[in-house]
Amino acid sequence: MGRVHAFDVLGDPVRRRILELLAAGEQASGEVSAVIRDEFGISQPAVSQHLKVLRESGFASVRADGTRRLYAVETAPLRQVDAWLERFRGFWDQRLDALGTELARGKRERRAQGARRGERG
Protein backbone atom coordinates (compact mmCIF):
# COMPACT_ATOMS: atom_id res chain seq x y z
CA MET A 1 0.00 0.00 0.00
CA GLY A 2 1.30 3.45 -0.86
CA ARG A 3 1.70 6.03 1.85
CA VAL A 4 -0.64 8.54 0.23
CA HIS A 5 -3.26 5.84 -0.09
CA ALA A 6 -2.96 5.07 3.63
CA PHE A 7 -3.67 8.69 4.47
CA ASP A 8 -6.59 8.70 2.03
CA VAL A 9 -8.04 5.76 3.95
CA LEU A 10 -7.36 7.35 7.34
CA GLY A 11 -8.58 10.77 6.20
CA ASP A 12 -12.19 9.70 6.59
CA PRO A 13 -13.57 10.17 10.14
CA VAL A 14 -15.91 7.17 9.83
CA ARG A 15 -13.04 4.85 8.94
CA ARG A 16 -10.89 6.25 11.73
CA ARG A 17 -13.73 5.62 14.19
CA ILE A 18 -14.17 2.07 12.92
CA LEU A 19 -10.47 1.44 13.50
CA GLU A 20 -10.80 2.87 17.01
CA LEU A 21 -13.63 0.43 17.70
CA LEU A 22 -11.63 -2.47 16.29
CA ALA A 23 -8.56 -1.48 18.32
CA ALA A 24 -10.48 -2.72 21.38
CA GLY A 25 -10.59 -6.19 19.78
CA GLU A 26 -12.31 -8.18 17.11
CA GLN A 27 -15.94 -7.15 16.56
CA ALA A 28 -18.86 -8.36 14.50
CA SER A 29 -19.83 -6.19 11.56
CA GLY A 30 -23.30 -5.74 13.09
CA GLU A 31 -21.83 -4.32 16.30
CA VAL A 32 -19.59 -1.93 14.37
CA SER A 33 -22.47 -0.90 12.11
CA ALA A 34 -24.76 -0.17 15.05
CA VAL A 35 -22.23 2.15 16.72
CA ILE A 36 -21.32 3.94 13.49
CA ARG A 37 -24.96 4.37 12.45
CA ASP A 38 -25.73 5.90 15.86
CA GLU A 39 -22.69 8.19 15.91
CA PHE A 40 -22.64 9.30 12.28
CA GLY A 41 -26.23 8.80 11.17
CA ILE A 42 -25.29 6.82 8.07
CA SER A 43 -26.96 3.72 6.64
CA GLN A 44 -25.84 0.14 7.16
CA PRO A 45 -24.81 -0.16 3.47
CA ALA A 46 -22.64 2.96 3.90
CA VAL A 47 -20.96 1.41 6.96
CA SER A 48 -20.42 -1.78 4.95
CA GLN A 49 -18.71 0.26 2.25
CA HIS A 50 -16.32 1.77 4.81
CA LEU A 51 -15.57 -1.71 6.18
CA LYS A 52 -14.88 -2.85 2.60
CA VAL A 53 -12.42 0.03 2.06
CA LEU A 54 -10.63 -0.86 5.30
CA ARG A 55 -10.51 -4.52 4.29
CA GLU A 56 -9.32 -3.90 0.73
CA SER A 57 -6.68 -1.40 1.87
CA GLY A 58 -5.31 -3.87 4.41
CA PHE A 59 -6.27 -1.92 7.54
CA ALA A 60 -8.81 -4.55 8.63
CA SER A 61 -9.32 -8.25 8.17
CA VAL A 62 -12.53 -10.24 8.32
CA ARG A 63 -13.32 -13.82 9.17
CA ALA A 64 -16.52 -15.77 9.20
CA ASP A 65 -17.86 -17.11 12.47
CA GLY A 66 -21.04 -18.91 11.53
CA THR A 67 -23.28 -16.23 10.08
CA ARG A 68 -21.28 -13.40 11.66
CA ARG A 69 -18.41 -11.55 10.01
CA LEU A 70 -15.78 -10.59 12.55
CA TYR A 71 -13.49 -7.65 11.80
CA ALA A 72 -10.08 -6.97 13.31
CA VAL A 73 -7.39 -4.32 12.89
CA GLU A 74 -4.39 -5.23 10.78
CA THR A 75 -1.29 -3.48 12.09
CA ALA A 76 1.02 -3.57 9.04
CA PRO A 77 -0.47 -0.48 7.33
CA LEU A 78 -0.50 1.38 10.65
CA ARG A 79 3.19 0.56 11.11
CA GLN A 80 3.84 1.99 7.63
CA VAL A 81 2.04 5.20 8.57
CA ASP A 82 4.00 5.34 11.83
CA ALA A 83 7.28 4.86 9.94
CA TRP A 84 6.36 7.69 7.58
CA LEU A 85 5.48 9.98 10.52
CA GLU A 86 8.76 9.12 12.28
CA ARG A 87 10.71 11.57 10.12
CA PHE A 88 8.56 14.42 11.50
CA ARG A 89 8.84 13.56 15.19
CA GLY A 90 12.10 15.47 15.41
CA PHE A 91 10.22 18.67 14.68
CA TRP A 92 7.86 18.00 17.57
CA ASP A 93 10.71 16.98 19.88
CA GLN A 94 12.54 20.25 19.13
CA ARG A 95 9.41 22.30 19.74
CA LEU A 96 8.59 20.44 22.94
CA ASP A 97 12.16 20.92 24.17
CA ALA A 98 11.90 24.64 23.40
CA LEU A 99 8.54 24.82 25.20
CA GLY A 100 10.06 23.10 28.23
CA THR A 101 12.90 25.64 28.25
CA GLU A 102 10.46 28.57 28.05
CA LEU A 103 8.28 27.15 30.82
CA ALA A 104 11.31 26.69 33.07
CA ARG A 105 12.48 30.26 32.30
CA GLY A 106 9.03 31.63 33.15
CA LYS A 107 8.97 29.71 36.42
CA ARG A 108 12.40 31.06 37.39
CA GLU A 109 11.29 34.62 36.56
CA ARG A 110 8.11 34.28 38.65
CA ARG A 111 10.16 32.96 41.60
CA ALA A 112 12.61 35.84 41.24
CA GLN A 113 9.77 38.38 41.13
CA GLY A 114 8.21 36.83 44.20
CA ALA A 115 11.52 36.98 46.03
CA ARG A 116 12.00 40.66 45.10
CA ARG A 117 8.48 41.47 46.35
CA GLY A 118 9.24 39.63 49.59
CA GLU A 119 12.42 41.68 50.09
CA ARG A 120 10.41 44.91 49.89
CA GLY A 121 7.68 43.85 52.27
C-alpha positions in Angstrom: 0.0 0.0 0.0 1.3 3.4 -0.9 1.7 6.0 1.9 -0.6 8.5 0.2 -3.3 5.8 -0.1 -3.0 5.1 3.6 -3.7 8.7 4.5 -6.6 8.7 2.0 -8.0 5.8 4.0 -7.4 7.4 7.3 -8.6 10.8 6.2 -12.2 9.7 6.6 -13.6 10.2 10.1 -15.9 7.2 9.8 -13.0 4.8 8.9 -10.9 6.3 11.7 -13.7 5.6 14.2 -14.2 2.1 12.9 -10.5 1.4 13.5 -10.8 2.9 17.0 -13.6 0.4 17.7 -11.6 -2.5 16.3 -8.6 -1.5 18.3 -10.5 -2.7 21.4 -10.6 -6.2 19.8 -12.3 -8.2 17.1 -15.9 -7.2 16.6 -18.9 -8.4 14.5 -19.8 -6.2 11.6 -23.3 -5.7 13.1 -21.8 -4.3 16.3 -19.6 -1.9 14.4 -22.5 -0.9 12.1 -24.8 -0.2 15.1 -22.2 2.2 16.7 -21.3 3.9 13.5 -25.0 4.4 12.4 -25.7 5.9 15.9 -22.7 8.2 15.9 -22.6 9.3 12.3 -26.2 8.8 11.2 -25.3 6.8 8.1 -27.0 3.7 6.6 -25.8 0.1 7.2 -24.8 -0.2 3.5 -22.6 3.0 3.9 -21.0 1.4 7.0 -20.4 -1.8 5.0 -18.7 0.3 2.2 -16.3 1.8 4.8 -15.6 -1.7 6.2 -14.9 -2.8 2.6 -12.4 0.0 2.1 -10.6 -0.9 5.3 -10.5 -4.5 4.3 -9.3 -3.9 0.7 -6.7 -1.4 1.9 -5.3 -3.9 4.4 -6.3 -1.9 7.5 -8.8 -4.5 8.6 -9.3 -8.3 8.2 -12.5 -10.2 8.3 -13.3 -13.8 9.2 -16.5 -15.8 9.2 -17.9 -17.1 12.5 -21.0 -18.9 11.5 -23.3 -16.2 10.1 -21.3 -13.4 11.7 -18.4 -11.5 10.0 -15.8 -10.6 12.5 -13.5 -7.6 11.8 -10.1 -7.0 13.3 -7.4 -4.3 12.9 -4.4 -5.2 10.8 -1.3 -3.5 12.1 1.0 -3.6 9.0 -0.5 -0.5 7.3 -0.5 1.4 10.7 3.2 0.6 11.1 3.8 2.0 7.6 2.0 5.2 8.6 4.0 5.3 11.8 7.3 4.9 9.9 6.4 7.7 7.6 5.5 10.0 10.5 8.8 9.1 12.3 10.7 11.6 10.1 8.6 14.4 11.5 8.8 13.6 15.2 12.1 15.5 15.4 10.2 18.7 14.7 7.9 18.0 17.6 10.7 17.0 19.9 12.5 20.2 19.1 9.4 22.3 19.7 8.6 20.4 22.9 12.2 20.9 24.2 11.9 24.6 23.4 8.5 24.8 25.2 10.1 23.1 28.2 12.9 25.6 28.3 10.5 28.6 28.1 8.3 27.1 30.8 11.3 26.7 33.1 12.5 30.3 32.3 9.0 31.6 33.2 9.0 29.7 36.4 12.4 31.1 37.4 11.3 34.6 36.6 8.1 34.3 38.7 10.2 33.0 41.6 12.6 35.8 41.2 9.8 38.4 41.1 8.2 36.8 44.2 11.5 37.0 46.0 12.0 40.7 45.1 8.5 41.5 46.4 9.2 39.6 49.6 12.4 41.7 50.1 10.4 44.9 49.9 7.7 43.9 52.3 
